[in-house]
């Protein structure tokens, strides 16, 4: 997945009129895509490696530190990946979440 695919995925899942993109970046050294956006009044950062289709999402608190996993960021991550995180922190299908 490249940077344009990640942006289009975010727009397709949440609607272009409900998202405000703050920063879009591709890091050539790590081959990572980074997209910062506002959704529902909260700021989120989506990170995705170009060789993988998985998207990791964190909420960004400017006054409390750079990246934090919150209920909101996990929900967005679930929507983008079609999966949820289990107790071990692994992305799994929602049907196998309790395992």
Beta strands, then each sheet from edge to edge (+ up, - down):
strand 1: 19-27
strand 2: 32-39
strand 3: 42-49
strand 4: 56-61
strand 5: 65-68
strand 6: 84-85
strand 7: 91-92
sheet 1: 1+ 2- 3+ 4- 5+
sheet 2: 6+ 7-
end
